């Protein structure tokens, strides 16, 4: 017997090895093995088994089997091959992305001591402890507080060696000691189970019936579930998963942000209990190894997580749900493979005969276009669930507002301040969105006009008031707050622009009695902090929640009746073909957080561009007008979804060197086929990041002449497959982006 083995190396090839007799019955496709590659012993994965081999030379044998069970399914391996081919990435690099880093299937959760109260507690004896053994009494009192079962290590605040005291309590008959396996703690990533009594409306019933028919066919059926905010999409997911599990199959629920995981995880755990696994980047190595192993063993039926959850090694997959499918966080830009989770999900569904549900209130233009062209089955939920109504929207022209009031540089309009005060009096909750973190994003010298820039990137440093430092949001460079201009040494530095920290400070000064919290990547360094804050807001302990786009989608808080969008123009004028689409989606989604319960909601949209199409359509919740206008513009400019897009990006530490390489590559490209436009090479909009200068070449292939994108893929492969040998790279690097979301 022979095996093809793929290794995590930068090579597109696999290697043939002989299978030793003692491993013949143990090795399967997807098993991890060790084998000699060159002069090193390396771990690889079995990708196929054969009874014959065409190789005539001296063949090496597999050294050993790493795991008892395969770590990949045969279907997942097919997906890896597709990703390698489609995104022009060596198989080994794809495997690094698919499989957890430092995966150990031998990981065994530790066992810990626990104490359990006995039924023979004597109150008189317990009282005696207060005088004779106060430390024993304190520990026994703490165990009683925990409803009779307590982990011994949690008592270390009362004693440096609580186990020895507990042994004495056991001898006296108060408690029983025992050891129990402690599974990796993922409670910090989930709300407590959220139980609900659900009565489906007519629209939900129709949607569930359509999805059920597809699930019963056990064939690949892709859907676009287009439901307005608060239309009850989560309950449709749950009902669909219930049907899949009843058939003995499994499901993956994909979410764009970890911040959305706790609430949905709590809802799913209420229905499916301990068969639900959470999967995202914040899990420790131990948690990831244990979870992966349990999935391989079939102990989890539902996996909920961010984009990497699409690679969960679930067997007999019956449903993939992709919530908020339009979100850019589903795209992996670095390292390779630079994949989009939506396309990988659709391909996995196709390979495993699975129903795939792409869902959003504001689907991507690509998915909406695919629905119009019958590539996706369309389900529409045009009404909100239950008694909740659409919020009232108010557009505030900030220029007009400031001219009328005579107060310039205002961050919060008079209307928004009045609405906040009104909601606080009614004990209702408020969300304030400012999609920029920090305090002030621009520090400028008033005398010479010089702006403080990052020395490693071509962007401005942002002032963060919490630690009084200037920070680059691209490379992480930071320095202490400046008091002198580096050009003219003036002390007249002015801080302009607004971030979440500035909004928070202003709200605290204006509404000093309000309970306020902020969610952004500065304040929420750990996911547990995010879960705790969202839970506090859900319980009404926080009245005003300020945040970036992390709070703009997916969250459901019935007592939130006011959403304020501080600056709706952020991102609107970027030189990117998706800028308007992104702004429309963000405003529409943020507005959908208001009025989700029985109380009517308001949305205040502050803007300096009230006549912009994206802002006008989002304010009026006019989805069709914006999408049809945007599609017309894209068609004229030959941008997706009317073309296939590829970007070759060149980076290096020297401007002249990268420019020279870019020009050489541009001149050496083979003649374009009919329907292919090549733009560049030109400097990227952000021309320097982390001391690396950036150029790119854009390839646009018209779909009418290249229906499945095969011509573009062939062209990219022909020109860049072996680029390391073809071009003298020096210290420069080349990366290939198929279907990039952004050209910035």
Helices and strands as residue ranges (DSSP letters): E 2-7, E 15-18, G 21-23, E 32-37, E 40-50, E 64-65, H 74-86, H 91-98, E 111-117, H 123-132, H 134-145, E 149-151, G 152-155, H 162-171, E 175-181, G 187-189, H 202-217, E 221-227, H 233-246, E 250-254, H 258-272, G 273-275, E 276-279, H 285-296, E 302-305, G 307-311, E 317-323, G 328-330, H 341-351, E 355-360, H 365-372, E 377-381, E 392-397, H 398-405, H 414-425, E 429-433, E 442-445, E 462-464, E 469-471, E 478-480, E 493-496, H 500-510, E 516-519, H 527-538, E 544-547, G 549-551, E 560-565, H 579-591, E 602-607, H 613-619, H 623-637, E 643-652, H 655-668, E 676-689, E 692-702, H 710-720, H 723-726, E 733-738
